[in-house]
Amino acid sequence: MYPFPALTNWWPGGGGGDAPDLRPGLEESDISPGIEGFLFTALIVVLLIFVVRDLAKRMRRMKYRTQVEAELAGEEPEFPGEVVPAEISEAQRHARDAAAAERFGPAAEAPPESSAEAPEAQSAEPDEERPGTDAVR
């Protein structure tokens, strides 16, 4: 019936055959949670639904509140969870570069930007012929 009966027999009634018989004097209702267990579980589920709905409502209020405060202050509203580039200090930048150099080796020196033109400017192809570019003249 099952290809590996030893794997399904690890728990009584786990699908590996018939469920074992109960000890004499025990009924099925004596070992099941019964109506009390069902009602307790249903109560927990209902309470959880109310808590989650209240949490969502509070989060929405906080989002709207920060939008209104930002608009009143004349700033661009920042939404919770929005990814904003972090600003790091010079010391943090130096520590990050030193850690990267220690782990991966020294970085290759980039050519100075002032002596070489941008690669796009060195292209012999005029702007009018490039797809996706608008020539401004």
LOLODREN-71754 format. One record per atom (N, C-alpha, C, CB): x, y, z; residue in three letters. Coordinates in steps of 0.1 Angstrom, whole numbers, plus 2048, in hexadecimal, padded with zeros to 3 digits. Glycine has a CB too. Layout:
BEGIN
XYZALA...
This chain:
BEGIN
8087F4800MET800800800MET80980D800MET7F780080CMET81280E80ATYR81B81A80ATYR829814807TYR81B821818TYR83181C800PRO83E8177FCPRO847816808PRO84481F7F1PRO846820812PHE84E82081DPHE84682082APHE85882C81DPHE84181582FPRO83881583APRO83F81A847PRO83280883CPRO84C818848ALA85381C854ALA85382C855ALA861817854ALA85383384ALEU85284284BLEU84584784ELEU85784783DLEU83A84084CTHR82D84584FTHR82883F85DTHR823842844THR82F836863ASN82B831870ASN83183787CASN82E822870ASN83784287ATRP83E849885TRP83484F88FTRP847854880TRP82885188CTRP81E856895TRP81284E894TRP81B865891TRP80B84B89FPRO7FF84289EPRO7F4849895PRO7FA83F8ACPRO7EF84288CGLY7E5847883GLY7EB850879GLY7DB84E88BGLY7F8850876GLY7FF85986DGLY7FE85485FGLY80D85B871GLY7F584C85BGLY7F384884DGLY7FA83A84AGLY7F8852844GLY800834854GLY807828851GLY7FF81C854GLY814827859GLY7F381E856GLY7EA812859GLY7DE816861GLY7F280785FGLY7D880D868ASP7CD810871ASP7D281787EASP7C5803874ASP7C981F883ALA7CC826890ALA7CB81C89BALA7C2832892ALA7D481D8A5PRO7D48148B0PRO7C78158B8PRO7E08168B9PRO7C380A8BEASP7B780A8C6ASP7BA8128D3ASP7B37FB8CAASP7AF8178D9LEU7B181F8E5LEU7B18158F1LEU7A58288E7LEU7B781A8FCARG7B8811908ARG7AA80F90DARG7C1818913ARG7A8804914PRO79A801919PRO79680C923PRO79A7F4920PRO78A811922GLY78581B92BGLY786829925GLY78C81B938GLY78D82B91ALEU78E838913LEU785839907LEU79D83B90FLEU77F845906GLU7768478FBGLU77D8528F2GLU76884D8FFGLU7798538E5GLU77F85D8DCGLU77D86B8E1GLU77885B8CEGLU77286E8E8SER76F87B8EDSER77887E8F9SER76087C8F1SER77D874900ASP78687790BASP79487C907ASP78886A913ASP7988798FBILE7A587E8F7ILE7A58898ECILE7AD8728F2ILE79A88D8E8SER7998988DESER7968A58E5SER78E8958D3SER7998B08DFPRO7978BD8E6PRO7888C08E7PRO79E8C88DEPRO7808BA8DFGLY7718BC8E0GLY76D8CA8DCGLY76D8BA8EFGLY7618CE8E1ILE75C8DB8DDILE7638E68E4ILE74D8DB8E1ILE7688E48F0GLU7708EE8F7GLU77C8F28EFGLU7748EA905GLU7838E98EAGLY78F8EB8E2GLY78C8F38D5GLY7978DE8DFGLY7818EF8CFPHE77D8F58C2PHE7799048C5PHE7718EE8BCPHE7719068D0LEU76D9148D3LEU77991D8D7LEU7639148DELEU7839178DEPHE78F91F8E2PHE7979228D5PHE7979178ECPHE7999198CCTHR7A091C8C0THR7989268B8THR7A290F8B8THR78B9258B7ALA78392F8AFALA78593D8B5ALA77592B8AEALA78493E8C3LEU78694A8CALEU7949518C7LEU7849498D9LEU79E9498C7ILE7AC94E8C4ILE7AC9538B5ILE7B69438C6ILE7A694C8ACVAL7A695089EVAL79F95E89CVAL7A0946895VAL79395F8A3VAL78B96B8A2VAL7939778A8VAL77E96A8A9VAL7999758B4LEU7A197F8BALEU7AD9838B1LEU7A697B8C7LEU7B39798ABLEU7BF97C8A2LEU7BA985896LEU7C596F89DLEU7AE982890ILE7A998A885ILE7A799888AILE79C984880ILE7A199A895PHE79F9A889APHE7AD9AF89DPHE7979A88A7PHE7B69A88A2VAL7C39AF8A5VAL7CA9B2898VAL7CC9A58ADVAL7CA9AA88EVAL7D09AD881VAL7C99B887AVAL7D09A0878VAL7BC9B987AARG7B59C4874ARG7B89D187BARG7A69C1874ARG7B99D1888ASP7BC9DD890ASP7CA9E188DASP7BB9DA89FASP7D49D888BLEU7E19DB888LEU7E29E287ALEU7EA9CF888LEU7DB9DC870ALA7DB9E2863ALA7D59F0863ALA7D39D9859ALA7CB9F286BLYS7C59FF86CLYS7CEA0A872LYS7B89FF874LYS7D5A0587CARG7DFA0F883ARG7EBA1287AARG7E4A08890ARG7EFA08872MET7FAA0A869MET7F6A1485EMET7FF9FD863MET7EAA12859ARG7E5A1B84FARG7E4A2A854ARG7D7A1684AARG7DFA2B860ARG7DEA38867ARG7ECA3F868ARG7D8A37874ARG7F6A3786CMET803A3C86EMET809A41860MET80DA32874MET806A39856LYS80BA3D848LYS804A4A844LYS808A3283ELYS7F7A4B846TYR7F0A58842TYR7F5A6384ATYR7E1A56843TYR7F7A61857ARG7FCA6C860ARG809A7185BARG7FCA6786EARG813A68858THR820A6C854THR81FA74846THR82AA61853THR816A7083DGLN814A76831GLN80FA85833GLN80AA6F828GLN805A8683CVAL800A9483EVAL80AA9D845VAL7F3A93847VAL812A9784FGLU81CA9F856GLU827AA384CGLU822A97861GLU82BA9B843ALA835A9E839ALA830AA982FALA839A92831ALA823AA882BGLU81EAB2822GLU81CABF829GLU810AAD81DGLU819ABF836LEU817ACC83DLEU825AD283FLEU810ACA84BLEU82FACA841ALA83DAD0843ALA843AD3835ALA846AC584AALA83DAD182AGLY842AD481DGLY84DACA818GLY848AE281EGLY84DABE81EGLU856AB4819GLU84FAAA811GLU85DAAE826GLU857AA280AGLU852A97803GLU84FA8C80DGLU85CA927F8GLU842A8680DPRO83FA7C816PRO847A6F815PRO830A78815PRO84CA6A820GLU853A5D820GLU84AA52825GLU860A5F829GLU849A4881EPHE840A3D821PHE848A3382APHE83AA37815PHE841A2D834PRO848A2383CPRO84BA17833PRO83EA1E847PRO857A12834GLY85CA0782CGLY862A0C81FGLY8519FE829GLY863A1981CGLU869A1D810GLU878A1D811GLU864A2C80DGLU87EA18806VAL88DA17806VAL893A24803VAL891A0B7FCVAL89BA2980CVAL8A1A3680AVAL8B0A3480AVAL89CA41815VAL8B8A3A801PRO8C6A38802PRO8CCA3E80FPRO8CDA3F7F6PRO8D4A36815ALA8DAA3A822ALA8E5A43820ALA8DEA2E82AALA8E7A4D828GLU8F2A56828GLU8FCA51832GLU8EEA6582AGLU908A4F82EILE912A4B838ILE91DA55839ILE918A3D834ILE924A55844SER92EA5F847SER93BA5B840SER931A61856SER945A64840GLU952A61839GLU959A56841GLU95BA6D839GLU958A5584EALA95EA4B856ALA957A3D853ALA95DA4E865ALA94AA3D851GLN943A3084EGLN947A2C840GLN934A3284FGLN949A35837ARG94CA32829ARG95BA2C829ARG94BA3E820ARG964A32831HIS972A2E832HIS972A20838HIS97AA3783AHIS96AA1D842ALA96AA10849ALA964A0683FALA962A10855ALA95AA09837ARG954A0082EARG95E9FD823ARG947A06827ARG965A0781EASP96FA04813ASP97B9FC818ASP974A1180EASP97F9FF825ALA98A9F782BALA9869E882DALA98E9FD838ALA97A9E6831ALA9759D8833ALA9749D1825ALA9679D883AALA96F9D881BALA96E9D280EALA97C9CF808ALA9679DB804ALA9869D880BALA9949D6806ALA99A9CA80DALA99C9E2808ALA9979C981AGLU99D9BD822GLU9979B081DGLU99A9BF830GLU98A9B081AARG9849A4816ARG9869A0807ARG9759A5818ARG9859AA7FEPHE9869A77F0PHE9939AC7E9PHE97B9AD7E9PHE99B9B37F1GLY9A89B97EBGLY9A59C77E7GLY9AC9B07DFGLY9B09CE7E4PRO9AF9DC7E0PRO9A79DE7D4PRO9BC9E37DFPRO99F9E97D3ALA9979EC7C8ALA99F9F27BDALA98B9F67CBALA99C9EF7B0ALA9A39F47A5ALA9A0A037A4ALA99F9ED798ALA9ABA0B7A1GLU9A9A197A1GLU9A2A1D794GLU9B7A207A1GLU998A25795ALA990A2A78AALA998A36784ALA982A2E78EALA997A37776PRO99EA43770PRO997A50774PRO99EA41761PRO99EA5A776PRO998A6777APRO98EA6B76FPRO9A3A7277BPRO983A70774GLU977A7476BGLU97AA80763GLU96BA76774GLU983A89768SER985A96761SER98DA94754SER98BAA076ASER997A8A754SER9A0A88749SER999A8173ESER9ACA8174DSER990A78740ALA989A70736ALA97BA74735ALA98AA61739ALA976A75728GLU968A78726GLU960A6B729GLU966A7C717GLU953A6E72BALA94AA6372DALA949A5A721ALA93CA68731ALA947A4D722PRO947A44717PRO93CA4770DPRO945A3671BPRO931A4D711GLU927A51708GLU92BA5C6FFGLU91AA54710GLU933A65704ALA937A716FDALA942A6D6F2ALA93DA7C706ALA949A626F5GLN953A5D6EBGLN94EA556E0GLN95EA556F3GLN941A526E1SER93BA4A6D6SER93AA526C9SER92DA456DASER93DA4B6BEALA93CA526B1ALA92EA536ACALA945A4B6A7ALA925A4C6B2GLU917A4C6ADGLU910A586B2GLU910A3F6B2GLU909A5F6A9PRO902A6B6ADPRO8F6A686B5PRO8FFA746A1PRO8F1A716BDASP8E5A6F6C5ASP8D8A6C6BDASP8E2A7B6CEASP8D7A726B1GLU8CBA706A9GLU8C9A616A5GLU8CBA7969DGLU8D4A5A6A3GLU8D3A4D69FGLU8D2A436AAGLU8DFA49696GLU8D5A466B6ARG8D3A3D6C1ARG8C5A3B6C5ARG8DBA426CEARG8C1A2F6C6PRO8B3A2C6CAPRO8B1A2F6D8PRO8AFA1E6C7PRO8A6A366DCGLY8A2A386E9GLY8A8A456EFGLY8A7A2D6F2GLY8AFA4D6E7THR8B5A5A6ECTHR8AEA656E5THR8C4A5A6EATHR8ACA6F6ECASP8A6A7C6E6ASP8B1A866E4ASP89AA816EEASP8B3A8B6D9ALA8BDA956D6ALA8B8AA26DAALA8C2A956C8ALA8BFAA96E3VAL8BBAB76E7VAL8C4AC16E0VAL8BBAB86F6VAL8BEAC96D7ARG8C5AD36D0ARG8BEAE06CFARG8C8ACE6C1ARG
